[in-house]
Amino acid sequence: MRRLRPAPGGPGEFGTAQLVAIEVSAVAVGAAVFAGGPVAIGVGAAVAAGALATGLSRSGGRWAYQALGLRAAMRRRRNAGPAALPAPAFQVYGYDDRGAELGIGQDRDGWFIAIAVGGADEVLGTRRPALRLDRLLRMLDEGTAKPSALQLVSLRTPAPAAGPAPNSPAASSYRELLALTTGRQTGPAAHLTWVAARLDAADAIEAAADRGGGVDGVHRALAAMAGRLGKALNTAGITYQILDSAALSGAVRAACGLDGLPAGAPIAARERWQGWQAGNRQHVAFEVEQWPVPFDPAAVQSLMSIPAGQLVVSAVAARRGVEVGLRTVVRVMAPPDRLAAAIGTVREYTKTLGIKLRPMHGQHQLAVYASAPTGGGTL
């Protein structure tokens, strides 16, 4: 079975671009010295300085050219006008799988399905299912329908004050959220947990080939993935609910912080370099840049217990040769007046855990959708 390890080559790591910058500067200096003239030396020095500045300057934990690229991409998104939420080309529809509806999500990068994990006491109480993403990785190798990525998502939503009246608006709101995302109506909720599987467009061709091809073949492949995930969870003694179209749509909206906003109505959203806001919720996303050594996949679970108000933790495992790369996003959702305190809590706890985070400046809007139960789409 493949080994799970943090994805290499993250932003800010020394790599090919930096080697090229050093080589270009060395060649420029060598050519100038060989030419010997003052003009040639001046030009060579300028080229060398420009190459080093471009390749080795840093900004916010990234190389400067990476930050410039992200700023340019963010400007293009702004210039394109209001974006469709939660993501461009996002849609959810139902597929009849032997008499049961399977919810299938689709965006510009591919398709995905999701499963709500945990019974009522596991989702709503302090006991959570002993689920680890690395224990599901055999799905990346076995069978003819191999997912492009597997994702574990946790949404921590603080419950209302202890003992809310059963008919109170708070209790009603939590029951509606649970009904949409888990198929159950017991509340209030403390944690919602999902497992999602994604099939990228490139992998969909191969996965669909043995199932009649075309879009119908893709749907059959996704249904097979949902069945295999359910079987693996059942074998582990973990209760689950395969999401239909309404539940999948509700889960994505809840994880994106859009559950309190009317579906289909225009939403006032604003993207900034240091965050994203929709309605009265601000979002700030962080990517895990460094784990304690040696890496223990169980460390992902520790992030899901951080008491930082509304918190989303997404761990995406994707195939990378003989190994599996892990990308983990921690996203804080809070009203503007509570955001700083929530971020401070996250930083304090991750420092205690020996986990280093990097703010995803310029990518916060993209990270909102990618950290919802979408299989890590469009990021």
Buried (B, 14 or more C-beta within 10 A) or exposed (E): EBEBBBBEEBBBEEEEBBEEBBEBBEBBBEBBEEEEEEEBBEBBBEBBEBBBEBBBBEBBBBBBBBBBEBBEEBEEBEEEEEBEBBBEEBEBBBBEBEEEBBBBBBBEBBBBBBBBBBBBEBBBEEEBBEBBBBBBBEBBEEBEBBBBBBBBBBBBBEBBEEEBEEEBEBBBBBBBBBBBBBBBEBBBBBBBBBBBBBBBEEBBBEBBEBBEEEEEBBBBBBBBBBBBBBEBBEEBEBBBBBBBBBBBBBBBBBBBBBBEBEEEEEBEBEBBBEBBBBEEBBBBBBBBBEBEEEBEBEBBBBBBBBEBBBBBBBBBBBBBEEBBBBBBBBBBBBBEEBBEEBBEBBBEBBEEBEBBBBBBBBBBBBBBBBBBBBBBBBB
